């Protein structure tokens, strides 16, 4: 082997050695741990003298750089925690949210609470509703939101169903789980009945609304919230009478 080729070979070895030292952090050896319920793993790295976690796939490709104290698989997404903040990632490493404080994990979604109220709703797909003063999740597939003294509706994938402009908003439920919504009309004495798509289907009178509320009281009152913003349950027979 010529002297010139030996020099090139030695130079490549030197570059490789420097790369290995950089990867191992002066002797630090990364620890790889499978993430239960996925084909992903966390890996550790020494960053500014701290041991932090990142995420790699089964091929060893890094999906999330090492920057977190803990990583969990919850609601089919990755929850990465650093200090008091948590960031949500999809399983392919896409960042779904900015770092959030006061993040709570519920069955099927995430939420941010303020003063005991759910104020931001986050779906596993990263759809964010909020912040609002209050968000009710008591209705299947629908979010009821409050901002000031006005109320509105969202779907759980983050789409507006009814603008947050109504002075009153009630979810009227049957005992078997069907429902519709009653909204007071700020421009008249009549109310508006909305279906589960947020579409107006009728304009009941105040008397009709009082009859619906009376039927709910006979079953024991409110299901949740108040007569201004909440949900009531009425008998199936009564429900069928008033649903449009």
Long-range contacts (C-beta under 8 A, 24 or more apart in sequence): 32-56, 35-71, 35-72, 35-73, 35-78, 36-73, 37-73, 38-73, 38-91, 40-73, 40-78, 40-91, 42-71, 53-80, 55-80, 55-89, 55-93, 63-89, 63-92, 63-93, 64-89, 64-93, 74-105, 74-110, 75-105, 75-107, 75-108, 75-109, 75-110, 75-124, 76-124, 77-124, 77-126, 79-103, 79-105, 79-110, 88-122, 88-126, 90-126, 96-122, 96-125, 96-126, 97-122, 97-126, 97-128, 106-137, 109-137, 109-156, 111-135, 121-154, 121-156, 123-156, 123-157, 123-158, 125-157, 127-156, 127-157, 127-158, 128-158, 129-154, 129-158, 132-164, 134-229, 136-224, 136-225, 136-229, 136-230, 136-231, 138-171, 138-223, 138-224, 138-231, 139-171, 139-173, 139-179, 139-231, 140-177, 140-179, 141-196, 142-171, 142-196, 144-169, 144-171, 144-229, 144-231, 146-229, 151-183, 151-228, 151-229, 153-181, 153-194, 153-198, 160-198, 161-194, 161-197, 161-198, 162-194, 162-198, 166-192, 167-228, 168-227, 168-228, 168-229, 169-228, 169-229, 170-227, 170-229, 170-230, 170-231, 170-232, 171-223, 171-230, 171-231, 171-232, 172-212, 172-216, 172-231, 172-232, 172-234, 172-239, 172-242, 173-223, 173-231, 173-232, 173-233, 173-234, 173-239, 174-233, 174-234, 174-235, 174-236, 174-239, 174-240, 175-219, 175-233, 175-234, 175-235, 175-236, 175-239, 176-236, 178-239, 178-243, 179-231, 180-243, 180-244, 182-209, 182-212, 193-244, 201-244, 202-244, 204-242, 208-242, 211-242, 212-238, 212-242
